[in-house]
Structure formats: structure tokens, C-alpha cells
Amino acid sequence: MDKVFVLLEFALMILLVWIAEYAVKKPSNKWRLFYSAPIFVALALAIAEGFDIYLSGIYVASALPLLCLFVEEGKVRKKQRIAAFGALIIAAEFALILTAPGYNRIAFLDDFEQGFATMREHYVLTEEKGIDWDGLYEKYRPMFEAVEESQDAVENYKAWQRFTTEFFDGHVQYLMNSEAKGLDAICSSYGNDYGLSLARTAAGEFVAINVEGCENSYSVNGTEEDELGLYAVKKKYMPRLTETERLTLKNAGIKNGTVITKWNGKSIDSYYDRVDYYFNQNPVRENEEFYLPMYVAGIGRDMGYGETYVPKKKQGAFDKEAPVATISFLDENGTEQTVNAPNLGSYAPRMFDTFGKLEDGIKLTNLNWQEIDEETYCIRISEMSYDQETYGGTVYREMTDQLRQEVLALKAAGVKNIIFDLRSNSGGSPYFVNAIAQLFAPKGEHTAFYSAVINEKTASFDRGEDGRYKLGVPSGYVGEDLWHDGQIILLVSSMTVSAGDDMVYVMGEFPNVKVMGFTESNHSCQAVSALELTVGRLAFSAVPNLQPDGEVAIDTLADHKSRMPFDEYVPFDQAAIRSVFEEGEDYLLQYIAEKF
Amino acid sequence: MKNIIKSIWYEIVHRKTLLIIFGAFVLIMVGSGFSATADATYGFQMGGVSDMLAAHPWMPYELSLIFLAIFVGNVCCEDYKDKVINYEILCGHSRRSIFLARSLMAIGIGTLLTLLLSFLPLITGYALAGWGDRLSLGDILLRYFLLGLPYLRLAAFLAVLSFLCKSPYAMIAVGIVLSLSVEIFADMFQHSRSVFVSLFNLLLLTEYEGWSSYNLDPAIGVIRYYAYDSSIPQGVVSGTIIASLLMTGFYLFMGYALFRRDELN
């Protein structure tokens, strides 16, 4: 934008050189307005882009034509010289802003300082998670200094991801303001795509999943549009590929479920120490371990974690610089084979697709039902919000009444089992959770503490002498126990987060409720505040959600251990892999429907 | 020049339109101060006018800028209509004295009256609800008096526009655009704020650093809490003074450059 303004100023100066002569031939009072035009353009530039010392030449040059108004009418040359001098300054200025390393520098370090200081003061889980703020500052300040020096937006993203990973809290997140730069940063931060994701089965073997070329698995040539929008930028990272190169793994015999014995000659878990940031936070240790192999799959031979190769535009199919991954696997006879997998692009789109296949719930609108069989129905709860009117409040009577009718109708029809599909539930209002829980809760009063005592002067939550937050006003509901004779399963994923976690916390303890999934829910349920920074947005836990004894509820403590109800892991085995990545089925739903 | 200033002063004091407009703005500012304070203090029950000022940072100038534009436009343009400016030239007054007399009166008195209008919501709210403890009174008084400097600069800019467009009606439109721009500037151009643009300068003087959080109440739902630091950074004070004086001088120079050879028709 600034360059457009500068070019416009230049054009105006050239116009003034011409006008100086033309105005003598056709005298008019209006010509003098042209001499004030550059200053108005400079003002618009200052409004749009901010005042910048590097643009001083523009401000001076734009004021110069005003001098022409003091020059006598006939002195054309003098006016032309002034305008030409202005044009010269602007040309020099243009060259300056194109080359000066200090111009338009982004304040990455200021963002870190501001974000860090605010979190240090207001993050509510410092004690519980054992956060060492001084240690973090010492570690991350130099990292952001380097980012400031390099002005590298991708490194800025990586540094923030590393920083947010330190909190093992799903509510600590950094998002870049610019969607385009944000997508670019994601595609440049998780390594390259070698045609597969990795996972560890319940039996402890590392296996290939979401393999290129397999039906119902991700393909780099696919035209599906992912929710993040990575599809829009992925081509930039894709080399020109022959079909044989693209299908290297499939041709070598690697398919979904193939056991991978080594990655670039080393065991897969030996890479775990290198993985120092994630796309999503997994506060529970078991969840983290479930997803760790997936991040390893982006590491190329002789490359670091997150190092991502971007092909140069002119390079063709034989790109000598392009990385490869050397993958050892067990063939159908159980013999170890090795293949060099070529780079197919950025790993992020495949990784995100793998997350989706493992995490996403059934594709139904929030609070809609799906019949599984005569005895089992599933209700999709993708977010804890009903409508715009109720979201900020506490009254969900209309929703509860409607749900009550539906539940009673199912009961009357002989339905015995309900599945709550909470996978990838992104959260919302805890009062929504209570409004549903009350229908299924055992009869009697139930209490929750969604508020702590706030210090109104500082808008912060102070701790008492015992180090705990002080309990605020309790929320309550009366259980109706409508499903007393039936069974309920809460189906969760590691991205069942926030109020999604709260539903697991509240309903998981009911006697007829089981919680199941490949992984536990996220375990991040303190309410969130967000801080707008220059380049991005930092969100973190800022409002405590408490247990009746005053301890914070739900979130993991420094030991990363789950403190929430969870009954049964659905085994992630060959049957699950085949079903999800070969058949494209909702294996989890089928599995737990059979469990009733 | 002295005689021209006297005649302009006479006109300002005796021109009914200007007095009615000023009276109307007094009522508007008092009324908006009343309603905004009532809103921010739960009907004068909790807190004080400082809560209102924190919640409505643009209150002092969002509407009064319209008055500033009308006033400057009126003082600078009205005499084009009845050719008084031409008569002044015929009487032997220099263009410089005609320009300076009009500009200085419009800028000076316009700034003072607008500043007065800016204080009215504060005074009204204070009389009804007291001060409260959201912001520091000393900090706010300093910030409010400093508003006079960007007003001065803006008035000089408006004088330039007045001499360009020569229409008091067009200046009413400019005032409305300015008033609407406050919100746009506050929301859309957060990244480019600097003391060198007067609307940004006004925003910098009336928006407060701070932290806001919320709590969940079982009856009400989300309740927001705010903690502000109303002290004003030294850089903003010095920047406001330097930028305002520099830019006022520059706009006067620019205005005169445009006026000195103007055909005055």
C-alpha cells in the first residue's frame, strides 16, 4: 500500500511539472488546488500506514508544491523546478524504502514482550502447571530477538508454537492475524510430506497411515477443501511430480497399517526429543504420545524437526536439493525393506487431514440425532452453544425443553442407548453443558463452580492464603434422571476441549455414562482471554474453573496426568486403521455402538 | 487586522445561528453525558463518571468535532457569501491580515468552545454520579486539557478546507465525516496510530491501557471487569505538544499559500 501511495505522489509531481506550463495557457483559480493535492495524499498515507521516519522525504516533497503558490504566475520554470525537485526526492525515497533493511520492520520482539508480560500476570494456572516464568523468558527472549533480526514470519510462528507448547494447555494458542501468512507459516513449520503419516498402534508398533495412493486416504492431488484453508496454498510447496514418484510408497508395498521399523535409519521414538512444538496442544501425556509419531513423519533425512523445503519455481521433477525420507518397513512377508520416499510438498495438509480423520465427529448439525440402530441413537454436539441470544447468558430453557421431548420420545420408542458425539467439540458455554446434563443427571441438586472471586480493581483472580482461588457463586441444577434405565457413551477425541471437556467432567461421573475414544478429551477448561498483538493473537487461560474444594478443575497439573472420568480406550489397531483410512468409515462410532 | 478581528468577534457574538448551534451542542453533550453515565453506573447506583469515560473514550470529541467544523466553516466562509472579504480588500487590508484574522479567530475560539463542550459530559456525569475509582481524576484532567492541542491543529486543517471549499454547508458535511471517522480510525487503523494525525492523537489521549477480564455469574452470565492505567505516557504528552504546534503552523502556512492568490469568488 505504501508503495502505491509513493508512486501516486510521484505521478502528481510529474503532473505538476506539466500543469505549471499549461496553467499559463488556460488560467483558472482551480489549478492551485493541484498544488495542495500531494499533501492530502501524504496525509492519507500517514493515516493508512502510520507515520514513519523512513517516509520523511515523502512528507517534505508533498509540502514543496505549496511553495509554487508563492511564485509569480508567469515563472513557469521555477514552478517546474520545484515540482521536479519533489519528484526527485520521491524517487530517492522509493529507492530507499525498497532497499532499507530497517523500513517496515515488524515488531516481533515487542509482541513477545507484551504477550509474555500479560500472560505472566494473568495466566491462571501458573502454580498448577509449575510454570517457571524467569526460565521461559531466558529461553524465549533470544529466540524472538533472532526472529526480530531475521524478520521471518515463519520463525515467529515456530517460536510462538514452541512457547505455547511449554504450557501443555489447549487454551494457550497463538494465531497469526494475516490468514495468508498464517497458512504459509503452518505449511512451512511441520516439515515435508513423504506420502504418509505415522501412528503407534495399541500393540506398540509404528505404522503408516493416510498413505498416498490408498483409497480414502489423503492425496496431494486431491481437490478437497480443508477447514483451515491449507488447500489454497499447498501447491506452492509441491514439486513437479511424476505419477511414479507420487506413488513411490504404494509401489514399494507400503499401505495403511504397514509396520514402519525405521525412519531415516533410526527408530521413530528416537525423534521424540526433537519434536518441540505441536499444531494442537495435548495436555494429557497419553494423548501427546498418541500424536507424537504423526509429527515425526514430516522430518526429512538430515533435516531438523519442522524444517520444510520449498521448491524453487524453476525446478522441475529432478530437484536435486529436494529432501527425501528413508523409510524402512516390513513387507507382506515380514521382511524389512527400505525405500527412499520423495518430497511431495508440505506435510501440514496431510497431517491436518490425518487429525481430521481421527478426530472429527459425524457430519451433523449441532444437537441433531442420527439413528445407529433400533436401540441406539447418537446426538452430535459439536459446540456448546444454542443460539446467539442465549450464548452470553445462563438460561437454556428452550433447548432443554426441546431436548427433553426428544429424549422422552426416543425412550417411548424403545431406544436404550445414546451416544453423545463430542469429538472435536470446540467448547462454548458451561451453562449449555448444565442445561443438557440436568436431563441425565441423578435426581437431586448438582453444583458447579464456574466463577472464582475476582479482584474488581485489578480484574484479576487473587489466590487465598492456601494458594487456591476463592470459590465464587456456585451454579446449580436439579437432575431429572430421564435416562435412568438406559446407557450413555460420551465419545471424545483429544480436541474435545473447553466446555466439551466440561461435559465430560460433569456427565462422566453419572452412573450410566461411559467415556470412550482413541484418546481422552483435551483437558483444558479454564475460560480464555485473548490478547491482540501486532502480528498475531495470543489466547490463554485467564478465568478459573474450580472444583468444590477450590482446586482448579479439569486441566492437567504439572504431572500431565488426567484428572477426568475416562472409561475405555478404543484400541487403535489394524482394524481401526483399515476402517478409517481404507474404507473411510467412522470406526469409533461403529465400535462403541457395538459395545452397548 | 485588529479591526477585522473585532468585526469577526462581533459577528460571532451576535450571529444567532452560531449561538443556537452552540446551545444545541451544549444540550447534546450534557444529554449524552447523562445517558452514558446512567448506562455505565447502572442508573447512578455503582461507580462514577470515570466508569463512563473508560467505557466511552470517544465521548468528548465524537460529536463536538461536528461543532468545530461548523464553527470554523462559518467564521472562514460566511464572508465569501456576502462579499465582505472583497470589501475588506477594497478597503486596503492585506490578504495576510484578512487570512490571519479569520484563521486565528476560527481556530482559537473554535478550539476553546470545542474543549468546553468536551468537558460537559464529564461535568454532567460527575455532578450526578461522582467520580468513582476507575480512572485517576488528575490523569483525566491532564488528558482533557491536552485535547485542546489536537483540536487546535484540526481547526487549522478545517480552516484550510474552508478556504478551499468556501462553503459553510460543505463544512457541516466535513464535520459529520470527521465524527464518523472517529470510530473507523479507532477500529480500522489501529496499527498506524501516531500523534501526527489529529484524530489518532485524540484517540491516544482518551483510550486507556489496561486489562479486562470476565467472570461467570449463574444469574447474569458473563460479567466483564476492567482495570485501567489512566496515566499518560510522556511520549504522548510531548508528541501531542510538538506535533500540534508544528502542524498548526504548517496548516496556517498552507492555508495562506492557497488564499493569497485566490480569486475569492
Interface residues (C-beta under 8 A of the other chain):
Chain A: N29 R32 L33 Y35 S36 I39 L43 A46 I47 A48 E49 G50 F51 A63 L66 L67 L69 F70 E73 T118 E121 H122 G392 G393 T394 S429 P430 Y431 Y450 S451 A452 I454 E456 K457 T458 A459 S460 F461 G472 V473 P474 S475 G476 A527 S529 T534 A542 V543
Chain B: D133 V160 L164 F185 F189 H191 S192 R193 S194 V195 F196 V197 L199 F200 G210 W211 S212 S213 Y214 N215 L216 D217 P218 A219 I220 G221 V222 Y225 Y226 A227 F250 F253 M254 A257 L258 R260 R261 D262 E263 N265
